[in-house]
Amino acid sequence: MIDVQLIRVKSKNGLLSNSFEDSEEVIFDMAKKGYTFKGYLPIVIGSYGNILEYDLVFEKQN
């Protein structure tokens, strides 16, 4: 059986760019729990095409 987890990450908007500082912490934390990072899904996209929120996708074999 495969366990899939989605974790929502929101950007910290700067004047000229977005920052996703929490992503690295989430990825390392999930790796410690035995999950593998599989990718991401954009959830909220701003008016200029910048990603404001996305889901990190993790998978774990049971």
C-alpha positions as CSV (number, residue, x, y, z in Angstrom):
1,M,0.0,0.0,0.0
2,I,1.2,3.5,-0.8
3,D,0.7,6.4,1.7
4,V,0.5,9.8,-0.1
5,Q,0.7,13.1,1.8
6,L,0.1,16.6,0.5
7,I,1.4,19.6,2.5
8,R,0.3,23.1,1.6
9,V,3.1,25.8,1.5
10,K,2.3,29.5,1.2
11,S,4.7,32.1,-0.2
12,K,6.1,34.9,1.9
13,N,5.6,37.8,-0.6
14,G,8.5,40.2,-1.1
15,L,8.4,43.3,-3.1
16,L,9.8,41.7,-6.3
17,S,9.7,38.0,-5.6
18,N,8.1,35.2,-3.6
19,S,9.9,33.1,-1.0
20,F,9.1,29.6,0.1
21,E,11.4,29.3,3.0
22,D,9.3,26.7,4.8
23,S,9.6,24.2,1.9
24,E,13.1,23.0,2.8
25,E,12.1,22.4,6.4
26,V,9.0,20.4,5.4
27,I,10.9,18.3,2.9
28,F,13.6,17.3,5.5
29,D,11.0,16.6,8.2
30,M,9.0,14.3,5.9
31,A,12.2,12.5,4.8
32,K,13.0,11.8,8.5
33,K,9.5,10.2,8.6
34,G,10.4,7.9,5.7
35,Y,8.6,9.8,2.9
36,T,10.0,10.5,-0.5
37,F,9.4,13.9,-2.2
38,K,7.5,13.3,-5.5
39,G,6.8,16.9,-6.7
40,Y,4.5,19.8,-6.2
41,L,1.1,21.1,-7.4
42,P,0.5,24.8,-7.9
43,I,-2.7,25.7,-6.0
44,V,-2.9,29.5,-6.1
45,I,-1.3,31.5,-9.0
46,G,-1.1,35.3,-8.8
47,S,-2.2,37.7,-11.5
48,Y,1.4,37.8,-13.0
49,G,1.8,34.0,-13.1
50,N,3.7,33.7,-9.9
51,I,2.9,30.8,-7.6
52,L,1.5,31.9,-4.3
53,E,0.6,28.5,-2.8
54,Y,1.4,25.0,-3.7
55,D,1.1,21.5,-2.3
56,L,4.3,19.4,-1.8
57,V,3.6,15.7,-2.6
58,F,5.2,13.0,-0.6
59,E,5.0,9.2,-0.9
60,K,5.8,6.3,1.5
61,Q,5.6,2.6,0.9
62,N,3.8,0.7,3.7
